[in-house]
Structures are given as C-alpha cells and as structure tokens.
Amino acid sequence: MPKSKLAKNNISASTQKYLDIAEIRDGVVIMKDGSIRKVLMASSINFALKSEDEQEAIIQGYLSFLNSIDFPLQIIIQSRKLNIDKYLSELSVKEKEQTNELLKTQIFEYKKFISELVSLGNIMGKKFYIVVPYSPKGDIRKGFMEQIGYVFNPMKTILLSKNIFNQYKEKLETRVNKVADSLSSIGITAIPLETHSLVELYYSSYNIDLSQLQKLPGEDKMNFNE
C-alpha cells in the first residue's frame, strides 16, 4: 500500500476512534453503542415582540411539550459567524447576467457593502437543533466493565442489519413526529435533517475553522451508500 494512502487511512482511523458516531445512514445517526439519533433543525420565535398573552401561551405550550416527552432530548443552540458566501455567489451571477450597466454597478456596490458589513460587524448567526434518540437498551448507563472495554477498544461498533435498523428507525420516527407536532402547536417548525445535511452539520461542528475554508462537495458528488 502506498505511504500516502496508508497515512490517510491512519488519520481517518485516529479521528474516528474519538467519535461516538459509527455511521450516518438514511438520515439517521448510528452511534457505536447501537443507539440511533435524528437531528431536527428548529425555527425560532421572536419572543420579545409577542404580546403578553402570546408570551404566556408560548410558555405554557412549551411546558406542556416538556411534560409530554417521556424520553431524553438534547437541545442545541449553535452560534457561528454568519456565512454569506452562497448569497454573494448568487449576487455575482446576477451581476454578470445584468445587461444594464447602472444595475450591474449597483449590484457590485451592494455586494461589497454586505461583505464588509458582515466582516467588520462580526455578525453571528444562530441555528437551533433538537436531537431525538432511540436506544433498544433504554437509557440505562453503561456498566463499569463496559465503559472500561470501550476505552480500550473505542472502535468497537455494534453493526445494525437492515431489518433491525428499519425497526429502530420506525420507533425513532414516532418520537420525531411527536416532537415536531408538539413544537408546531407553539409556532416552531422542526424539520429532520437528511444525510447530506447531517454530514455537513457534524463536519462543521468538529472542524469549525477548516469548514469555513474547505467546503464539502455537493450531495450529487458524495456517495452515502443509502
């Protein structure tokens, strides 16, 4: 095996052994302990602009949502410097397509203004995620010996057959639908992320600086083996 390929494989194995994720399949995150997760991106509510009655209704609705959940949830608020590369690229395309020189100049100046505003203002964007888990073992903590075994063999993974995976996924979907429906009642839209979006999310989360410089290839260029 060539040295470059061997080194690449070693780096990949070294990175993977510190992650709890075994694989991402069909919009589902499969963990090394055999449990699975779905990640929902949630919309936000401008609570401060609501009337007092509306605020009270939202609070009561959220309390009802929490009381109705009989499984663990993880709510994540991710703050990142606002990335407008895609928006700027779209403006550049419109600029090139524009035949009116005055409009072309205005698009150029607007693009420059937006770029400088975001850069100098250090504007942050927030995204909200809800992680819904399902574990066939329940939410029982690992025993001491199992934890010790995992430390010495972190690459150990419980492989799920297609049949068992589909059974677990069906039960997970029931939880996801319950969460989405409950949040919808208080004006929050929660949409499950698909495989490509999950890969991008974890890539940017574990490689914050690198993800700004080196983007992942498009979905059509990535093979997920689904």
C-alpha positions as CSV (number, residue, x, y, z in Angstrom):
1,M,0.0,0.0,0.0
2,P,1.4,3.5,-0.9
3,K,2.6,5.5,2.0
4,S,0.3,8.4,1.3
5,K,-2.8,6.1,1.3
6,L,-1.6,4.4,4.4
7,A,-1.1,7.7,6.2
8,K,-4.6,8.9,5.1
9,N,-6.1,5.7,6.5
10,N,-4.3,6.1,9.7
11,I,-5.5,9.7,10.1
12,S,-9.1,8.6,9.4
13,A,-8.9,5.7,11.9
14,S,-7.3,8.0,14.5
15,T,-10.1,10.6,14.1
16,Q,-12.9,8.0,14.1
17,K,-11.9,6.4,17.3
18,Y,-12.6,9.6,19.3
19,L,-16.1,10.0,17.8
20,D,-19.2,8.2,19.1
21,I,-20.7,8.1,15.6
22,A,-20.4,4.8,13.7
23,E,-22.1,6.0,10.5
24,I,-24.9,8.2,9.1
25,R,-27.4,6.3,7.1
26,D,-30.8,7.3,5.6
27,G,-31.0,10.5,7.6
28,V,-30.2,8.7,10.9
29,V,-27.0,8.9,13.0
30,I,-25.9,5.5,14.2
31,M,-23.8,5.5,17.4
32,K,-21.1,3.0,18.3
33,D,-23.2,1.6,21.1
34,G,-26.0,0.7,18.7
35,S,-28.4,3.5,19.6
36,I,-29.6,5.9,16.9
37,R,-30.4,9.6,16.6
38,K,-32.3,12.0,14.4
39,V,-31.5,15.7,14.3
40,L,-34.2,18.3,13.7
41,M,-33.5,21.9,12.7
42,A,-35.9,24.2,14.5
43,S,-37.2,27.6,13.6
44,S,-37.0,30.4,16.2
45,I,-39.7,32.7,17.8
46,N,-39.1,36.4,18.4
47,F,-40.5,36.2,21.9
48,A,-39.9,39.8,22.8
49,L,-42.2,41.0,20.0
50,K,-45.1,38.9,21.2
51,S,-47.9,40.3,23.3
52,E,-48.1,39.4,27.0
53,D,-50.9,36.9,26.3
54,E,-49.0,35.3,23.4
55,Q,-45.8,35.0,25.6
56,E,-47.8,33.3,28.3
57,A,-49.4,30.9,25.7
58,I,-45.9,30.0,24.3
59,I,-44.6,29.4,27.8
60,Q,-47.5,27.1,28.7
61,G,-47.2,25.3,25.4
62,Y,-43.5,24.7,25.9
63,L,-44.2,23.4,29.5
64,S,-46.8,21.0,28.1
65,F,-44.4,19.9,25.4
66,L,-41.7,19.1,28.1
67,N,-44.2,17.3,30.3
68,S,-45.4,15.1,27.4
69,I,-41.9,13.8,26.5
70,D,-41.0,10.5,28.2
71,F,-37.6,10.2,26.6
72,P,-34.4,12.3,26.7
73,L,-33.9,15.2,24.3
74,Q,-30.9,17.3,23.5
75,I,-31.5,20.9,22.5
76,I,-28.5,22.7,20.9
77,I,-28.1,26.3,20.1
78,Q,-25.2,26.8,17.6
79,S,-23.7,30.2,17.1
80,R,-21.4,30.8,14.1
81,K,-20.1,33.8,12.3
82,L,-22.7,34.5,9.5
83,N,-21.6,32.8,6.3
84,I,-23.0,34.7,3.3
85,D,-20.7,33.0,0.6
86,K,-23.7,31.4,-1.1
87,Y,-25.6,34.7,-1.2
88,L,-22.6,36.6,-2.5
89,S,-22.2,33.9,-5.2
90,E,-25.8,34.4,-6.3
91,L,-25.3,38.1,-6.5
92,S,-22.2,37.7,-8.6
93,V,-24.2,35.5,-11.0
94,K,-26.9,38.2,-11.2
95,E,-24.2,40.9,-11.7
96,K,-22.8,39.0,-14.7
97,E,-26.2,38.4,-16.2
98,Q,-27.2,42.1,-15.9
99,T,-27.2,44.0,-19.2
100,N,-27.9,47.4,-17.7
101,E,-24.6,48.9,-16.6
102,L,-26.2,51.0,-13.9
103,L,-27.9,48.0,-12.3
104,K,-24.7,46.0,-12.6
105,T,-22.8,48.7,-10.8
106,Q,-25.4,48.8,-8.0
107,I,-25.3,45.1,-7.5
108,F,-21.5,45.3,-7.3
109,E,-21.6,48.1,-4.7
110,Y,-24.3,46.3,-2.7
111,K,-22.3,43.0,-2.7
112,K,-19.2,44.9,-1.5
113,F,-21.3,46.7,1.2
114,I,-22.8,43.4,2.5
115,S,-19.5,41.7,2.6
116,E,-17.8,44.5,4.5
117,L,-20.7,44.8,6.9
118,V,-20.6,41.1,7.9
119,S,-16.8,41.2,8.1
120,L,-16.4,44.3,10.3
121,G,-19.6,43.8,12.3
122,N,-18.7,40.2,13.2
123,I,-22.3,39.3,12.8
124,M,-23.3,35.9,14.3
125,G,-26.0,33.6,13.1
126,K,-27.8,31.2,15.4
127,K,-29.2,27.8,14.5
128,F,-31.4,25.6,16.7
129,Y,-31.3,21.8,16.7
130,I,-33.1,19.1,18.6
131,V,-31.5,15.7,18.9
132,V,-34.0,12.8,19.3
133,P,-32.5,9.5,20.4
134,Y,-33.7,5.9,20.4
135,S,-31.8,3.1,22.2
136,P,-33.0,-0.5,22.3
137,K,-31.4,-0.9,25.7
138,G,-33.3,2.1,27.1
139,D,-31.5,4.9,28.7
140,I,-29.5,2.7,31.1
141,R,-26.0,3.9,31.8
142,K,-23.1,1.6,30.7
143,G,-21.8,-0.6,33.4
144,F,-18.3,-0.1,34.7
145,M,-16.7,-3.0,32.8
146,E,-18.5,-2.0,29.6
147,Q,-17.0,1.5,29.9
148,I,-13.6,0.1,30.5
149,G,-13.9,-2.1,27.5
150,Y,-15.0,0.9,25.4
151,V,-11.9,2.9,26.5
152,F,-9.5,0.2,25.4
153,N,-11.4,-0.6,22.2
154,P,-13.1,2.7,21.1
155,M,-13.5,1.5,17.5
156,K,-15.8,-1.3,18.7
157,T,-19.2,-0.8,16.9
158,I,-22.5,-2.6,17.1
159,L,-23.4,-3.2,13.4
160,L,-27.1,-3.0,12.7
161,S,-28.6,-5.2,10.0
162,K,-31.0,-3.6,7.6
163,N,-34.0,-5.3,9.2
164,I,-33.1,-4.2,12.7
165,F,-32.1,-0.7,11.6
166,N,-35.6,-0.3,10.0
167,Q,-37.3,-1.4,13.2
168,Y,-35.3,1.0,15.3
169,K,-35.8,3.8,12.8
170,E,-39.6,3.3,12.8
171,K,-39.7,3.7,16.6
172,L,-37.4,6.7,16.3
173,E,-39.7,8.3,13.7
174,T,-42.6,8.0,16.2
175,R,-40.6,10.1,18.7
176,V,-39.6,12.6,16.0
177,N,-43.2,13.1,14.8
178,K,-44.3,13.6,18.4
179,V,-41.6,16.3,19.0
180,A,-42.4,18.0,15.7
181,D,-46.2,18.1,16.3
182,S,-45.8,19.4,19.8
183,L,-43.4,22.2,18.7
184,S,-45.7,23.1,15.8
185,S,-48.5,23.9,18.3
186,I,-46.4,26.8,19.7
187,G,-45.3,28.1,16.3
188,I,-42.0,26.3,15.9
189,T,-41.3,24.3,12.8
190,A,-38.9,21.4,13.3
191,I,-37.6,19.6,10.2
192,P,-35.4,16.4,10.3
193,L,-32.1,16.8,8.6
194,E,-31.3,14.4,5.8
195,T,-28.0,12.5,5.3
196,H,-26.0,15.3,3.5
197,S,-27.2,18.0,5.9
198,L,-26.2,15.8,8.9
199,V,-22.7,15.2,7.4
200,E,-22.3,19.0,6.9
201,L,-23.5,19.7,10.4
202,Y,-21.1,17.3,12.1
203,Y,-18.2,18.3,9.8
204,S,-18.7,22.0,10.6
205,S,-19.1,21.2,14.3
206,Y,-15.9,19.2,14.6
207,N,-13.9,21.3,12.2
208,I,-15.1,24.9,12.9
209,D,-12.2,26.7,11.3
210,L,-11.5,24.3,8.5
211,S,-15.2,24.2,7.4
212,Q,-15.0,27.9,6.6
213,L,-12.1,27.4,4.2
214,Q,-12.7,23.9,2.8
215,K,-16.4,23.1,1.9
216,L,-17.8,19.6,1.5
217,P,-18.6,18.5,-2.0
218,G,-22.2,18.8,-3.1
219,E,-24.7,16.0,-2.4
220,D,-24.5,14.8,-6.0
221,K,-20.8,14.2,-5.6
222,M,-21.0,12.3,-2.3
223,N,-21.7,8.6,-2.0
224,F,-23.8,7.8,1.1
225,N,-24.5,4.2,0.2
226,E,-28.1,4.5,1.1
